[in-house]
């Protein structure tokens, strides 16, 4: 009996000395393949946020562990990744980074009772729903309407050839539809040119189809990698033609790959790199030191999404769910400003018109 009592005391002492179990937060995004820039920036922004919280003592004394999974922009891989995170009982998942993957993983997260906080999903169909998906960005409707108005009134554009990628159809078709409705209401005309993104895509042929419609401008609803490829082909044939693109293309890869061909391209962004906001400047310094590049919109959005998850976890009381805390315990401190979710888990950010100028994204208004 004495030996048994000693073993019990010894085990209790060892348990008391063991480090506390961390608060686990998942991240899911495309980290492999030719268009991994969005996922990589998202993962990096989430890491910076987690490291900030851990340096400050974690969440109510618990360290935070970020568990990263690659969805490969592939449905089967995404399903395996989210099932893995749900089985690990993560507090929440930051991601996915594209609307196409949200289609796949949301039902699984919903069944598992796990909250998704997506930094960059914007397809209109995900907004206004009573589900476990929280959205940091505004919907495609706001961005596309701003773009239509700007190009019709400011650039006097009347006919647009819209090259759009069917591999991220949930997002690109939502953006195209919202832009077309707004542009046609002003009196403009949109000629859609669909393609499927791949290394072997016939870029020259796709550009020829777009230019055959004799447009005033070419709209690229694509990844940054493809936007750079299309820009080079368009510039080779029509050097002065206006090029503009959706926010998805607004990453550092566009400038790295596009070079002079993307100078003057008009895009959109939900934050201003030149902003003097203390949080944004702190993030840019930390991100630059760690990853030797700018965070870009995806890095900033993922940082904000992760901070919202961790702040909500710290503020919830009793048996309050993280979902309820995200809806009720805001606002949460983002890099450039506060983040608040409504009863549907939606947020709203005002998009900016941005132009590539001297190899940088510069906000026009």
Secondary structure, DSSP 4 states (H G I P E B T S, - for coil): -HHHHHHHHHHHHHHHHSPPPPEEEEEEE--SSTTTHHHHHHHHHHHHHHHHHHHTTTBTTB-EEEEEEE-TT-HHHHHHHHHHHHHTT-SEEE--SSHHHHHHHHHHHHHHT-EEEESS---GGGTT--SSEEESSPPHHHHHHHHHHHHHHTS---EEEEEEEGGGHHHHHHHHHHHHHHHHHHT-EEEEEEE---TT--HHHHHHHHHHT--SEEEEES-HHHHHHHHHHHHHH-TT-EEEE-GGG-SHHHHHHHGGGGTT-EEEESS-TT---HHHHHHHHHHHHHHSS--HHHHHHHHHHHHHHHHHHHH--TT--HHHHHHHS--EE-SSSEE---TTSB-----EEEEEETTEEEE--
